[in-house]
Structures are given as structure tokens and as C-alpha cells.
Amino acid sequence: MRIDIVLLIGKQFWANAFKTRAMYLLLSIMVVLLIYSTLSGIHYIGHNHFRTDHQEMARKSWEDNPDKHPHRMAHFGTFAFRLKHPLSLFDFGMESFTGNAVFLEAHQQNMVNFSEAGLSSGLLRFGELSMAMVLQTILPLIIFFVGYAAIVADREKGTLKILLTQGATWKEILFGKSLGLMMMAFLFGLLFLMVLMGILVFNGVDTWDEWGRFVIIAVAYLLFIFILCLITVAVSTNSRSSKNALIKLLGIWLLMLVLLPRTSQALGTYLFPTPTKLEFRSAIEKEVIKNGDSHNPDDPHFLALKDSVLKVHAVSSVEELPFNYGGFVMSQGEKLTAEIYNKHHHRLLDRYRDQNQLNQWLALINPYLALKNLSMALSGTDFEAYVDFQRQSESYRYQLAQKMNRLQMEHISAKKVSGSEGKAHVVDRAEWKSFPDFQHHYLANSTVLRNGTVSIVSLVLWTFIAIAMLMYLSKRAKAI
């Protein structure tokens, strides 16, 4: 295969494409979509300022509490806010539907609330126009519309035979046309990626974590464009008419972007149903009552615990213990309820992962799903990023509750078994300030890439499949 011939055919395709007014119209539309999606992304990531401000307000409210009983502070609680990843301005993913704040208090694992979907109209279900959405849905249509006649039109006009008789090979023609189509498609894709890079630089992003993710996103989208261009030329080569090629490509677009994703979601929900919120909470409460309720003075589990503690310390009443028994009971109750909640919560998350598993494996036969899953993961807006925030906030809540319980055990008189009234049964407010504030950390890049292994394999696999298709057609294609 002669590279100079491939480049010549590619340049000719590029020049012919930009001779038509339609191409400039498409370019104008993409520029408008770029501006709109960029402004939406900047507004979207701007929510971080509100979340940071509210996190600081929650912290100030926590620190401003006067000297009081630590158990009252445990129930006073605080908030944890989920910060948006800098790349979430590129791909909104699931973030608008998953919530961004949770109230943290003792003995109670609250749900993550205040999602944008819950505060918006029903129109949000149709999706938000992000840069990723334009590249995933609109750009493939443009590639198909520009490239559907790449080969079949030359066959219909008779110019294909002229190219072959002048010495060009099928391989050179197919890869030359693909190169010309890719040059056009890369123009659109790189335009979005350059704007994204500019915003990241302007926002002061300077760590390898963020830039490493950006590089992988750029490579993934360019691979996706490469695959689509080769598929478009392959379909055009294997079609009898331009109309037939366009219908095939539109069918592929519907299959990739609509039918397979919707089918996998519906099938996953059907095969792996999840409990309702009421059923989930009810199951936890039933198990807590069964295993031991620290707030019930007549609970058999904690009555037995009391007897064993008294026996170990060789005393006849809890007032004689060297620590506050009320704080000890609360710490044991917190440990028990946290274990029960985590067990049910992990079971629920596994159920959701089972639902998503079908979607992930379908990425092997659908490069769109592969790109979409990997894009959300790298942008910090996928399901696993949300689950990680839940894990971090629950870990912080548990540490806070147990810290207050330890303060009660150590600083509240052993004779004060319960209650929180009176100046004699309080802890200095300096203890509240000494407990660190909640800090949300993003998933490590290694974890993100490990979660996206199937998507990465799919994009690489489809790259080789697309090349193999053109190589095969170069030996079987006909000029008439």
C-alpha cells in the first residue's frame, strides 16, 4: 500500500466534502452545540462553589456548638457534600440523578439526597446537552451522513473504475477514503477536546490525576471516531446504492445508541430486581431488633452484654465501672447497626452491579456503550464514583459517632448512665473542633481504569475489527 496514494485520496475526499455548503452548515451547528454544551458544563462544575460553601457552613455550625454532652453532639450531626470532578463538565453522566449531599448522625444511615433530577422538571430525563453527549450521539450521525457515499457514489458514477485502471488498489482507495473522513471527523472531535483542555488550564488543573484522565478520554474518543469512519467506509463499499448505504448506517446508529442500551437496562432490571426504599429500611430495622437494639433497655442482647461487663470488672452496678456505661452501650450499638446496614447496603449495591453487568458486557459488541461507560468513569460521574462517595461519607459518620461515644465513656461521670442535662455532664467544645471535617476524595485513576477494563478492551478490539473489515473488503470489493 503506497502512503502517497492514500494521502492523495484522503485529501481529495476532504476537498470534495468542503466544496458543499452542507459541510459548513454542519460545522456551524457543531460550533453552536460546542458553545452551548461548554456553557452548560461551566455552569455545571460551578456548583462546586455552592457545595464547598455549604460544607464550610456545616462545619462552622458544628464547631460553634457550646460545651455539651457528646451524645447530643452525635445526634446534632453534620453534612457531607460530594464535590464534582473537574472533568464532569465534559460528561455529566449519572450525577444529576444520584444526589450530592447526606446528613450524618449517630445510629442512622441517611440516603444521599438533593439530586438535580429531584429538583428539576421531568424534562431532565431526556438528558442534558454535555460535550460528551454531542460527541457520542451527534458526531456519529455527521460521520455517517458525510461518509455514506464515500465508495458507493464513485461506483454509481463510474469513477471507481477509473481510479482502479489508473493503478490505485482497493486497499489504497478504502484507506484513503477513510483517512479523508477521519480528517473531517477529527476536526470536530479535536475542537471539543481543545476547548475542554483550555477550560481545565483556566481552572488551574495541574495534577497528573486530572490530566491523565483527560489524555485517556481524548484517546478513547479519537479511537471511537476512527472506528466509526472505518465502519462507514466498509458499509459504503458493501452497498449497492447510496440510499441503501445510508439506511444501513442509520440502522447501525439506532442499534448502537438506542436499542442495545435500552434493552440492556430493561433486561438488567427484569433479571435482577431491587427492593424498594421502604423494603430496604424495613429489612434493616427487623435485623437490628432481632440482633440487639441499644436504645431498648430490656433488649436481651444488651442485658447479656451488661452482665458480662459487670462480671469482667468485678462490680455489681454500672455506676461502679471505670467508664461511662451509657457511652459504651452506644458504641456497641453503633457498631452493631453499622455492620447490619453495611451488609444490606453491599447486597443492594451488588444487585445494582448485576443490573449494570449486562450493559458492561454488551460494550464488547457495541463501541458506543464502551465509550459511554469509560467516559463517565473518567469524568467521575459513573455509578462507582457515587458508591465511593457513599462509602466515604458512611466511614466518616461512623468515626464521628464512635468519637462522641468514646468522649462520653472517658469524660462523663460513670454515675451518669444516661441523659445529658446539667453542666456537670458536658465536654469542652474544643473536642468538636479537634475532629477533622469531611473531605471528599476522588477515586484513584488505577481504580477507574480497572473498573473500565471491559470498555478499554472493547475499543481496542473494535479498532482491530474495523481495520480487518477494510482489509477483507479490499480483496472482495467490486467496481461495478
Disulfide bonds with the S-S distance in Angstrom:
none
